Amino acid sequence: MAVYASLALLVGNVYGPATLIKAGFTAESVSNRVNVIANAAINVAMLSMIKTLQVYQRERVVVDRERPQGLYSAGKYLLAKACAELPGDALAAAVFGALLHRQAGLHCHMDRFVLVLSLLSGTCSSLGLALGALFKGDVALAAEPALMVMYVVVGSVGPAGSGGRCGR
């Protein structure tokens, strides 16, 4: 949670309200707002996925030992994992989004901005579980940045499209 809060304050200070308000609605201020939203999306996505991959890699040894004994199925494990992890991920992303929204002085509704970041966090945590299940060891941690770069390049994560004021 401290990492999320620190990043929100850092990004918010770089593109803070003083920068955005003084500039009005110029090309520079719009570019700064897009940078804030892109930073928010990329930071939340990366942090959620990396956290999930690191935890899953430690748990995988235990899961690989317990599943053949019939203690639980893969589906039950994933459901329990999602119920345990996703609320915390969403809360951390919500704190990040609320701090960043206030710090950067964004004009969109805070609740929508926070909701989008929370959903992104849950989605990327789930993707982290999928990567962790697909690749063993540090391969998943190595594949994650490459996958995120591809998502950023093709616009799956970040301010692609014409969502308007934070997705009106």
C-alpha atoms as one frame of an Amber mdcrd trajectory, in Angstrom:
protein
   0.000   0.000   0.000   2.885   2.340   0.764   4.295   1.806  -2.728   0.953
   2.737  -4.290   0.638   5.855  -2.116   4.224   6.925  -2.844   3.754   6.522
  -6.588   0.458   8.434  -6.504   2.075  11.328  -4.677   5.087  11.289  -6.993
   3.057  11.270 -10.224   0.606  13.774  -8.742   3.427  16.147  -7.854   5.029
  15.892 -11.288   1.733  16.633 -13.050   0.074  18.380 -10.097  -2.838  20.789
 -10.131  -0.539  23.798 -10.258   0.754  22.587 -13.620  -2.685  21.660 -14.951
  -4.657  24.638 -13.638  -2.149  27.302 -14.731  -2.088  25.888 -18.225  -5.899
  25.817 -18.575  -7.076  23.617 -21.424  -4.084  23.922 -23.699  -2.432  21.147
 -25.666   0.194  20.884 -22.941  -2.352  20.515 -20.140  -4.265  17.868 -22.076
  -1.009  16.039 -22.704  -0.223  16.218 -18.980  -3.629  14.782 -18.101  -3.126
  11.945 -20.569   0.276  11.293 -18.975  -1.319  11.156 -15.515  -3.913   8.626
 -16.690  -1.303   6.576 -18.568   1.002   6.539 -15.534  -1.895   5.509 -13.314
  -2.916   2.639 -15.583   0.614   1.359 -16.143   1.625   1.628 -12.469  -1.485
  -0.153 -11.198  -1.215  -2.865 -13.855   2.475  -3.532 -13.270   2.290  -3.485
  -9.468  -0.749  -5.774  -9.371   0.716  -8.294 -11.761   4.183  -8.360 -10.191
   2.753  -8.733  -6.672   0.565 -11.621  -7.771   3.412 -13.336  -9.611   5.782
 -13.043  -6.659   3.233 -14.443  -4.196   2.122 -17.191  -6.572   5.685 -18.337
  -7.219   6.169 -18.866  -3.471   2.806 -20.658  -3.124   3.258 -22.826  -6.194
   5.583 -25.251  -4.389   2.907 -25.921  -1.766   0.077 -26.099  -4.318   2.017
 -28.521  -6.519   2.539 -30.747  -3.489  -1.068 -30.595  -2.172  -3.073 -30.885
  -5.391  -1.929 -34.440  -6.273  -2.998 -35.497  -2.754  -6.538 -34.403  -3.660
  -6.771 -31.681  -1.028  -8.391 -29.284  -3.500  -8.881 -28.752  -7.216  -7.317
 -26.038  -9.336 -10.670 -24.262  -9.615 -11.170 -24.183  -5.842  -7.643 -22.887
  -5.358  -8.130 -20.098  -7.911 -11.505 -19.140  -6.441 -10.054 -19.004  -2.917
  -7.038 -17.075  -4.182  -9.262 -14.553  -5.967 -11.493 -14.096  -2.910  -8.445
 -13.542  -0.714  -6.345 -11.337  -2.998  -8.658  -9.274  -5.206 -10.224  -7.102
  -2.469  -6.777  -6.055  -1.244  -5.609  -5.359  -4.775  -8.715  -3.284  -5.471
  -8.287  -1.360  -2.217  -4.638  -0.554  -2.961  -5.574   0.634  -6.462  -8.451
   2.687  -5.021  -6.128   4.421  -2.557  -3.677   5.066  -5.389  -6.432   6.449
  -7.611  -7.955   8.663  -4.920  -4.582  10.135  -3.938  -3.551  10.658  -7.548
  -6.898  12.197  -8.529  -6.709  14.705  -5.700  -2.980  15.390  -6.107  -3.121
  15.854  -9.885  -6.389  17.794  -9.871  -8.079  15.691 -12.555 -11.458  16.932
 -13.790 -13.182  13.557 -14.096 -15.333  12.055 -11.344 -13.100  10.527  -8.685
 -15.361   7.511  -8.173 -15.176   6.542 -11.850 -11.411   6.994 -11.957 -10.952
   4.889  -8.814 -13.363   2.223 -10.089 -11.498   1.865 -13.387  -8.151   1.529
 -11.600  -9.606  -1.018  -9.157 -10.996  -3.109 -12.013  -7.670  -2.862 -13.841
  -5.894  -4.066 -10.721  -8.158  -7.099 -10.421  -7.771  -7.895 -14.090  -3.992
  -7.676 -13.972  -3.841  -9.756 -10.794  -5.849 -12.443 -12.580  -3.516 -12.193
 -15.550  -0.604 -12.585 -13.143  -2.148 -15.823 -11.872  -2.514 -17.045 -15.446
   1.120 -16.221 -16.218   2.246 -17.881 -13.006   0.318 -21.040 -13.883   1.629
 -21.036 -17.453   5.325 -20.502 -16.688   7.405 -21.950 -13.872   9.962 -20.100
 -11.804  11.336 -16.749 -12.821  10.161 -17.149 -16.423   6.777 -15.688 -15.459
   8.433 -12.676 -13.823  10.534 -12.207 -16.965   7.519 -12.553 -19.288   5.401
 -10.008 -17.400   7.285  -6.826 -18.423   7.355  -7.928 -22.055   3.618  -8.576
 -21.951   2.973  -5.190 -20.352   5.073  -3.431 -22.993   2.929  -5.066 -25.671
  -0.258  -3.946 -23.895   1.023  -0.380 -23.663   2.137  -0.335 -27.313  -1.195
  -1.607 -28.641  -3.171   0.585 -26.233  -4.764  -2.120 -24.085  -3.377  -0.417
 -20.978  -3.271   3.355 -20.952  -5.285   6.172 -22.465  -6.109   4.713 -25.872
  -9.349   5.512 -27.633 -11.676   8.401 -27.014 -13.056   7.840 -23.533 -13.356
  11.548 -22.919 -13.093  12.817 -19.370 -11.977   9.572 -17.688 -14.691   7.552
 -19.411 -17.674   9.850 -18.749
